[in-house]
Amino acid sequence: MSNAIEPMLYSIPQTCTALGLSRSKTYELISEGRLLTVNIGRRRLVRVDSVKALAQGEAA
């Protein structure tokens, strides 16, 4: 049994790694609304649930 906490947000590089995509393709998906993001200060973070939905072929 693991006590690890699953993240709710990914950085852009983490998102690229998780999906196996380039940085430019990741930003393209964000601009299309297929990956949902939140801004915290100057950082743009991607919601993990939208990464999982995209990977499973579901719309965000």
PDB file of N, CA, C and O in Angstrom, chain B, residues numbered from 101:
ATOM      1  N   MET B 101       0.846  -1.178   0.000  1.00  0.00           N
ATOM      2  CA  MET B 101       0.000   0.000   0.000  1.00  0.00           C
ATOM      3  C   MET B 101       0.889   1.238   0.000  1.00  0.00           C
ATOM      4  O   MET B 101       1.798   1.366   0.820  1.00  0.00           O
ATOM      5  N   SER B 102       0.614   2.135  -0.923  1.00  0.00           N
ATOM      6  CA  SER B 102       1.442   3.323  -1.081  1.00  0.00           C
ATOM      7  C   SER B 102       0.727   4.546  -0.537  1.00  0.00           C
ATOM      8  O   SER B 102      -0.484   4.696  -0.703  1.00  0.00           O
ATOM      9  N   ASN B 103       1.483   5.418   0.113  1.00  0.00           N
ATOM     10  CA  ASN B 103       0.938   6.671   0.626  1.00  0.00           C
ATOM     11  C   ASN B 103       1.257   7.840  -0.294  1.00  0.00           C
ATOM     12  O   ASN B 103       1.079   8.998   0.085  1.00  0.00           O
ATOM     13  N   ALA B 104       1.730   7.541  -1.509  1.00  0.00           N
ATOM     14  CA  ALA B 104       2.091   8.601  -2.453  1.00  0.00           C
ATOM     15  C   ALA B 104       0.846   9.382  -2.863  1.00  0.00           C
ATOM     16  O   ALA B 104      -0.219   8.815  -3.104  1.00  0.00           O
ATOM     17  N   ILE B 105       1.013  10.671  -2.932  1.00  0.00           N
ATOM     18  CA  ILE B 105      -0.074  11.547  -3.358  1.00  0.00           C
ATOM     19  C   ILE B 105       0.075  11.793  -4.849  1.00  0.00           C
ATOM     20  O   ILE B 105       1.136  12.202  -5.319  1.00  0.00           O
ATOM     21  N   GLU B 106      -0.997  11.542  -5.587  1.00  0.00           N
ATOM     22  CA  GLU B 106      -0.977  11.771  -7.028  1.00  0.00           C
ATOM     23  C   GLU B 106      -1.146  13.256  -7.304  1.00  0.00           C
ATOM     24  O   GLU B 106      -2.023  13.895  -6.723  1.00  0.00           O
ATOM     25  N   PRO B 107      -0.316  13.818  -8.186  1.00  0.00           N
ATOM     26  CA  PRO B 107      -0.440  15.255  -8.484  1.00  0.00           C
ATOM     27  C   PRO B 107      -1.744  15.565  -9.202  1.00  0.00           C
ATOM     28  O   PRO B 107      -2.303  14.720  -9.901  1.00  0.00           O
ATOM     29  N   MET B 108      -2.214  16.779  -9.018  1.00  0.00           N
ATOM     30  CA  MET B 108      -3.412  17.248  -9.711  1.00  0.00           C
ATOM     31  C   MET B 108      -3.049  18.102 -10.919  1.00  0.00           C
ATOM     32  O   MET B 108      -3.853  18.276 -11.835  1.00  0.00           O
ATOM     33  N   LEU B 109      -1.823  18.633 -10.907  1.00  0.00           N
ATOM     34  CA  LEU B 109      -1.351  19.517 -11.976  1.00  0.00           C
ATOM     35  C   LEU B 109       0.026  19.077 -12.443  1.00  0.00           C
ATOM     36  O   LEU B 109       0.845  18.611 -11.651  1.00  0.00           O
ATOM     37  N   TYR B 110       0.269  19.230 -13.737  1.00  0.00           N
ATOM     38  CA  TYR B 110       1.578  18.960 -14.326  1.00  0.00           C
ATOM     39  C   TYR B 110       2.143  20.264 -14.882  1.00  0.00           C
ATOM     40  O   TYR B 110       1.401  21.127 -15.352  1.00  0.00           O
ATOM     41  N   SER B 111       3.447  20.390 -14.821  1.00  0.00           N
ATOM     42  CA  SER B 111       4.114  21.472 -15.541  1.00  0.00           C
ATOM     43  C   SER B 111       4.064  21.132 -17.032  1.00  0.00           C
ATOM     44  O   SER B 111       3.716  20.011 -17.403  1.00  0.00           O
ATOM     45  N   ILE B 112       4.402  22.078 -17.867  1.00  0.00           N
ATOM     46  CA  ILE B 112       4.422  21.821 -19.313  1.00  0.00           C
ATOM     47  C   ILE B 112       5.409  20.695 -19.649  1.00  0.00           C
ATOM     48  O   ILE B 112       5.050  19.790 -20.402  1.00  0.00           O
ATOM     49  N   PRO B 113       6.642  20.720 -19.118  1.00  0.00           N
ATOM     50  CA  PRO B 113       7.562  19.606 -19.411  1.00  0.00           C
ATOM     51  C   PRO B 113       7.028  18.252 -18.931  1.00  0.00           C
ATOM     52  O   PRO B 113       7.203  17.250 -19.624  1.00  0.00           O
ATOM     53  N   GLN B 114       6.389  18.203 -17.773  1.00  0.00           N
ATOM     54  CA  GLN B 114       5.812  16.951 -17.287  1.00  0.00           C
ATOM     55  C   GLN B 114       4.698  16.467 -18.214  1.00  0.00           C
ATOM     56  O   GLN B 114       4.568  15.269 -18.464  1.00  0.00           O
ATOM     57  N   THR B 115       3.902  17.399 -18.719  1.00  0.00           N
ATOM     58  CA  THR B 115       2.832  17.056 -19.646  1.00  0.00           C
ATOM     59  C   THR B 115       3.412  16.487 -20.938  1.00  0.00           C
ATOM     60  O   THR B 115       2.920  15.483 -21.455  1.00  0.00           O
ATOM     61  N   CYS B 116       4.441  17.118 -21.450  1.00  0.00           N
ATOM     62  CA  CYS B 116       5.100  16.634 -22.668  1.00  0.00           C
ATOM     63  C   CYS B 116       5.598  15.208 -22.474  1.00  0.00           C
ATOM     64  O   CYS B 116       5.412  14.358 -23.344  1.00  0.00           O
ATOM     65  N   THR B 117       6.226  14.947 -21.338  1.00  0.00           N
ATOM     66  CA  THR B 117       6.740  13.621 -21.042  1.00  0.00           C
ATOM     67  C   THR B 117       5.610  12.609 -20.902  1.00  0.00           C
ATOM     68  O   THR B 117       5.684  11.512 -21.456  1.00  0.00           O
ATOM     69  N   ALA B 118       4.574  12.970 -20.171  1.00  0.00           N
ATOM     70  CA  ALA B 118       3.457  12.058 -19.935  1.00  0.00           C
ATOM     71  C   ALA B 118       2.775  11.649 -21.241  1.00  0.00           C
ATOM     72  O   ALA B 118       2.369  10.497 -21.394  1.00  0.00           O
ATOM     73  N   LEU B 119       2.648  12.584 -22.177  1.00  0.00           N
ATOM     74  CA  LEU B 119       1.961  12.309 -23.434  1.00  0.00           C
ATOM     75  C   LEU B 119       2.911  11.919 -24.570  1.00  0.00           C
ATOM     76  O   LEU B 119       2.468  11.453 -25.619  1.00  0.00           O
ATOM     77  N   GLY B 120       4.206  12.109 -24.359  1.00  0.00           N
ATOM     78  CA  GLY B 120       5.175  11.800 -25.411  1.00  0.00           C
ATOM     79  C   GLY B 120       5.084  12.766 -26.575  1.00  0.00           C
ATOM     80  O   GLY B 120       5.285  12.386 -27.729  1.00  0.00           O
ATOM     81  N   LEU B 121       4.777  14.032 -26.261  1.00  0.00           N
ATOM     82  CA  LEU B 121       4.601  15.052 -27.285  1.00  0.00           C
ATOM     83  C   LEU B 121       5.651  16.147 -27.148  1.00  0.00           C
ATOM     84  O   LEU B 121       6.286  16.302 -26.105  1.00  0.00           O
ATOM     85  N   SER B 122       5.813  16.901 -28.230  1.00  0.00           N
ATOM     86  CA  SER B 122       6.720  18.046 -28.191  1.00  0.00           C
ATOM     87  C   SER B 122       6.071  19.198 -27.442  1.00  0.00           C
ATOM     88  O   SER B 122       4.861  19.217 -27.219  1.00  0.00           O
ATOM     89  N   ARG B 123       6.894  20.144 -27.065  1.00  0.00           N
ATOM     90  CA  ARG B 123       6.394  21.344 -26.376  1.00  0.00           C
ATOM     91  C   ARG B 123       5.409  22.114 -27.267  1.00  0.00           C
ATOM     92  O   ARG B 123       4.373  22.578 -26.792  1.00  0.00           O
ATOM     93  N   SER B 124       5.732  22.245 -28.547  1.00  0.00           N
ATOM     94  CA  SER B 124       4.852  22.999 -29.442  1.00  0.00           C
ATOM     95  C   SER B 124       3.511  22.298 -29.631  1.00  0.00           C
ATOM     96  O   SER B 124       2.477  22.965 -29.669  1.00  0.00           O
ATOM     97  N   LYS B 125       3.501  20.975 -29.750  1.00  0.00           N
ATOM     98  CA  LYS B 125       2.246  20.237 -29.885  1.00  0.00           C
ATOM     99  C   LYS B 125       1.422  20.356 -28.596  1.00  0.00           C
ATOM    100  O   LYS B 125       0.196  20.460 -28.653  1.00  0.00           O
ATOM    101  N   THR B 126       2.075  20.340 -27.458  1.00  0.00           N
ATOM    102  CA  THR B 126       1.375  20.492 -26.184  1.00  0.00           C
ATOM    103  C   THR B 126       0.701  21.856 -26.119  1.00  0.00           C
ATOM    104  O   THR B 126      -0.462  21.950 -25.725  1.00  0.00           O
ATOM    105  N   TYR B 127       1.407  22.908 -26.496  1.00  0.00           N
ATOM    106  CA  TYR B 127       0.804  24.243 -26.503  1.00  0.00           C
ATOM    107  C   TYR B 127      -0.321  24.341 -27.537  1.00  0.00           C
ATOM    108  O   TYR B 127      -1.298  25.057 -27.319  1.00  0.00           O
ATOM    109  N   GLU B 128      -0.194  23.639 -28.642  1.00  0.00           N
ATOM    110  CA  GLU B 128      -1.265  23.613 -29.645  1.00  0.00           C
ATOM    111  C   GLU B 128      -2.540  22.991 -29.039  1.00  0.00           C
ATOM    112  O   GLU B 128      -3.638  23.513 -29.233  1.00  0.00           O
ATOM    113  N   LEU B 129      -2.388  21.888 -28.315  1.00  0.00           N
ATOM    114  CA  LEU B 129      -3.534  21.245 -27.673  1.00  0.00           C
ATOM    115  C   LEU B 129      -4.160  22.148 -26.604  1.00  0.00           C
ATOM    116  O   LEU B 129      -5.375  22.147 -26.411  1.00  0.00           O
ATOM    117  N   ILE B 130      -3.317  22.912 -25.919  1.00  0.00           N
ATOM    118  CA  ILE B 130      -3.825  23.863 -24.922  1.00  0.00           C
ATOM    119  C   ILE B 130      -4.645  24.947 -25.627  1.00  0.00           C
ATOM    120  O   ILE B 130      -5.744  25.279 -25.183  1.00  0.00           O
ATOM    121  N   SER B 131      -4.116  25.496 -26.720  1.00  0.00           N
ATOM    122  CA  SER B 131      -4.822  26.575 -27.411  1.00  0.00           C
ATOM    123  C   SER B 131      -6.127  26.082 -28.046  1.00  0.00           C
ATOM    124  O   SER B 131      -7.069  26.859 -28.204  1.00  0.00           O
ATOM    125  N   GLU B 132      -6.185  24.806 -28.406  1.00  0.00           N
ATOM    126  CA  GLU B 132      -7.409  24.215 -28.953  1.00  0.00           C
ATOM    127  C   GLU B 132      -8.428  23.883 -27.858  1.00  0.00           C
ATOM    128  O   GLU B 132      -9.575  23.545 -28.149  1.00  0.00           O
ATOM    129  N   GLY B 133      -7.997  23.982 -26.597  1.00  0.00           N
ATOM    130  CA  GLY B 133      -8.886  23.657 -25.493  1.00  0.00           C
ATOM    131  C   GLY B 133      -8.958  22.174 -25.172  1.00  0.00           C
ATOM    132  O   GLY B 133      -9.821  21.746 -24.405  1.00  0.00           O
ATOM    133  N   ARG B 134      -8.065  21.390 -25.750  1.00  0.00           N
ATOM    134  CA  ARG B 134      -8.074  19.945 -25.513  1.00  0.00           C
ATOM    135  C   ARG B 134      -7.304  19.564 -24.255  1.00  0.00           C
ATOM    136  O   ARG B 134      -7.483  18.468 -23.724  1.00  0.00           O
ATOM    137  N   LEU B 135      -6.452  20.460 -23.778  1.00  0.00           N
ATOM    138  CA  LEU B 135      -5.790  20.319 -22.478  1.00  0.00           C
ATOM    139  C   LEU B 135      -6.170  21.538 -21.652  1.00  0.00           C
ATOM    140  O   LEU B 135      -6.023  22.674 -22.102  1.00  0.00           O
ATOM    141  N   LEU B 136      -6.653  21.296 -20.457  1.00  0.00           N
ATOM    142  CA  LEU B 136      -7.092  22.382 -19.587  1.00  0.00           C
ATOM    143  C   LEU B 136      -5.963  22.803 -18.665  1.00  0.00           C
ATOM    144  O   LEU B 136      -5.234  21.966 -18.134  1.00  0.00           O
ATOM    145  N   THR B 137      -5.825  24.110 -18.480  1.00  0.00           N
ATOM    146  CA  THR B 137      -4.739  24.641 -17.664  1.00  0.00           C
ATOM    147  C   THR B 137      -5.267  25.582 -16.592  1.00  0.00           C
ATOM    148  O   THR B 137      -6.395  26.072 -16.661  1.00  0.00           O
ATOM    149  N   VAL B 138      -4.423  25.816 -15.609  1.00  0.00           N
ATOM    150  CA  VAL B 138      -4.665  26.849 -14.601  1.00  0.00           C
ATOM    151  C   VAL B 138      -3.394  27.674 -14.495  1.00  0.00           C
ATOM    152  O   VAL B 138      -2.290  27.160 -14.670  1.00  0.00           O
ATOM    153  N   ASN B 139      -3.559  28.943 -14.212  1.00  0.00           N
ATOM    154  CA  ASN B 139      -2.412  29.817 -14.011  1.00  0.00           C
ATOM    155  C   ASN B 139      -2.263  30.078 -12.526  1.00  0.00           C
ATOM    156  O   ASN B 139      -3.217  30.465 -11.850  1.00  0.00           O
ATOM    157  N   ILE B 140      -1.067  29.865 -12.033  1.00  0.00           N
ATOM    158  CA  ILE B 140      -0.733  30.163 -10.640  1.00  0.00           C
ATOM    159  C   ILE B 140       0.489  31.061 -10.693  1.00  0.00           C
ATOM    160  O   ILE B 140       1.595  30.620 -11.005  1.00  0.00           O
ATOM    161  N   GLY B 141       0.271  32.313 -10.385  1.00  0.00           N
ATOM    162  CA  GLY B 141       1.350  33.294 -10.563  1.00  0.00           C
ATOM    163  C   GLY B 141       1.682  33.379 -12.036  1.00  0.00           C
ATOM    164  O   GLY B 141       0.802  33.590 -12.870  1.00  0.00           O
ATOM    165  N   ARG B 142       2.943  33.217 -12.350  1.00  0.00           N
ATOM    166  CA  ARG B 142       3.382  33.278 -13.748  1.00  0.00           C
ATOM    167  C   ARG B 142       3.405  31.899 -14.402  1.00  0.00           C
ATOM    168  O   ARG B 142       3.692  31.779 -15.594  1.00  0.00           O
ATOM    169  N   ARG B 143       3.105  30.865 -13.630  1.00  0.00           N
ATOM    170  CA  ARG B 143       3.176  29.492 -14.155  1.00  0.00           C
ATOM    171  C   ARG B 143       1.852  29.059 -14.763  1.00  0.00           C
ATOM    172  O   ARG B 143       0.780  29.370 -14.243  1.00  0.00           O
ATOM    173  N   ARG B 144       1.942  28.348 -15.856  1.00  0.00           N
ATOM    174  CA  ARG B 144       0.778  27.704 -16.462  1.00  0.00           C
ATOM    175  C   ARG B 144       0.946  26.208 -16.205  1.00  0.00           C
ATOM    176  O   ARG B 144       1.946  25.605 -16.596  1.00  0.00           O
ATOM    177  N   LEU B 145      -0.047  25.624 -15.544  1.00  0.00           N
ATOM    178  CA  LEU B 145      -0.010  24.204 -15.200  1.00  0.00           C
ATOM    179  C   LEU B 145      -1.190  23.499 -15.855  1.00  0.00           C
ATOM    180  O   LEU B 145      -2.273  24.067 -15.994  1.00  0.00           O
ATOM    181  N   VAL B 146      -0.964  22.263 -16.252  1.00  0.00           N
ATOM    182  CA  VAL B 146      -1.963  21.481 -16.956  1.00  0.00           C
ATOM    183  C   VAL B 146      -2.647  20.537 -15.971  1.00  0.00           C
ATOM    184  O   VAL B 146      -1.992  19.868 -15.171  1.00  0.00           O
ATOM    185  N   ARG B 147      -3.972  20.495 -16.044  1.00  0.00           N
ATOM    186  CA  ARG B 147      -4.726  19.604 -15.165  1.00  0.00           C
ATOM    187  C   ARG B 147      -4.477  18.155 -15.568  1.00  0.00           C
ATOM    188  O   ARG B 147      -4.616  17.791 -16.736  1.00  0.00           O
ATOM    189  N   VAL B 148      -4.108  17.332 -14.588  1.00  0.00           N
ATOM    190  CA  VAL B 148      -3.805  15.927 -14.839  1.00  0.00           C
ATOM    191  C   VAL B 148      -5.035  15.213 -15.393  1.00  0.00           C
ATOM    192  O   VAL B 148      -4.905  14.347 -16.259  1.00  0.00           O
ATOM    193  N   ASP B 149      -6.228  15.562 -14.907  1.00  0.00           N
ATOM    194  CA  ASP B 149      -7.429  14.893 -15.410  1.00  0.00           C
ATOM    195  C   ASP B 149      -7.625  15.146 -16.905  1.00  0.00           C
ATOM    196  O   ASP B 149      -8.121  14.266 -17.609  1.00  0.00           O
ATOM    197  N   SER B 150      -7.249  16.318 -17.405  1.00  0.00           N
ATOM    198  CA  SER B 150      -7.381  16.564 -18.838  1.00  0.00           C
ATOM    199  C   SER B 150      -6.312  15.811 -19.634  1.00  0.00           C
ATOM    200  O   SER B 150      -6.552  15.418 -20.776  1.00  0.00           O
ATOM    201  N   VAL B 151      -5.129  15.609 -19.036  1.00  0.00           N
ATOM    202  CA  VAL B 151      -4.086  14.795 -19.683  1.00  0.00           C
ATOM    203  C   VAL B 151      -4.577  13.362 -19.815  1.00  0.00           C
ATOM    204  O   VAL B 151      -4.440  12.752 -20.875  1.00  0.00           O
ATOM    205  N   LYS B 152      -5.151  12.818 -18.738  1.00  0.00           N
ATOM    206  CA  LYS B 152      -5.666  11.455 -18.760  1.00  0.00           C
ATOM    207  C   LYS B 152      -6.820  11.317 -19.745  1.00  0.00           C
ATOM    208  O   LYS B 152      -6.896  10.320 -20.462  1.00  0.00           O
ATOM    209  N   ALA B 153      -7.713  12.291 -19.792  1.00  0.00           N
ATOM    210  CA  ALA B 153      -8.852  12.262 -20.713  1.00  0.00           C
ATOM    211  C   ALA B 153      -8.363  12.265 -22.164  1.00  0.00           C
ATOM    212  O   ALA B 153      -8.879  11.521 -22.997  1.00  0.00           O
ATOM    213  N   LEU B 154      -7.374  13.100 -22.459  1.00  0.00           N
ATOM    214  CA  LEU B 154      -6.821  13.150 -23.820  1.00  0.00           C
ATOM    215  C   LEU B 154      -6.189  11.816 -24.174  1.00  0.00           C
ATOM    216  O   LEU B 154      -6.389  11.310 -25.278  1.00  0.00           O
ATOM    217  N   ALA B 155      -5.437  11.246 -23.262  1.00  0.00           N
ATOM    218  CA  ALA B 155      -4.760   9.971 -23.506  1.00  0.00           C
ATOM    219  C   ALA B 155      -5.761   8.834 -23.732  1.00  0.00           C
ATOM    220  O   ALA B 155      -5.465   7.868 -24.436  1.00  0.00           O
ATOM    221  N   GLN B 156      -6.939   8.957 -23.134  1.00  0.00           N
ATOM    222  CA  GLN B 156      -7.976   7.930 -23.285  1.00  0.00           C
ATOM    223  C   GLN B 156      -8.903   8.230 -24.461  1.00  0.00           C
ATOM    224  O   GLN B 156      -9.846   7.481 -24.715  1.00  0.00           O
ATOM    225  N   GLY B 157      -8.637   9.323 -25.179  1.00  0.00           N
ATOM    226  CA  GLY B 157      -9.414   9.656 -26.353  1.00  0.00           C
ATOM    227  C   GLY B 157     -10.695  10.405 -26.062  1.00  0.00           C
ATOM    228  O   GLY B 157     -11.563  10.511 -26.929  1.00  0.00           O
ATOM    229  N   GLU B 158     -10.825  10.926 -24.852  1.00  0.00           N
ATOM    230  CA  GLU B 158     -12.007  11.676 -24.474  1.00  0.00           C
ATOM    231  C   GLU B 158     -11.763  13.156 -24.702  1.00  0.00           C
ATOM    232  O   GLU B 158     -10.623  13.620 -24.663  1.00  0.00           O
ATOM    233  N   ALA B 159     -12.824  13.887 -24.939  1.00  0.00           N
ATOM    234  CA  ALA B 159     -12.717  15.349 -25.094  1.00  0.00           C
ATOM    235  C   ALA B 159     -12.567  15.976 -23.721  1.00  0.00           C
ATOM    236  O   ALA B 159     -13.110  15.471 -22.739  1.00  0.00           O
ATOM    237  N   ALA B 160     -11.829  17.079 -23.651  1.00  0.00           N
ATOM    238  CA  ALA B 160     -11.628  17.784 -22.381  1.00  0.00           C
ATOM    239  C   ALA B 160     -12.868  18.547 -22.000  1.00  0.00           C
ATOM    240  O   ALA B 160     -12.893  19.205 -20.960  1.00  0.00           O
TER     241      ALA B 160
END
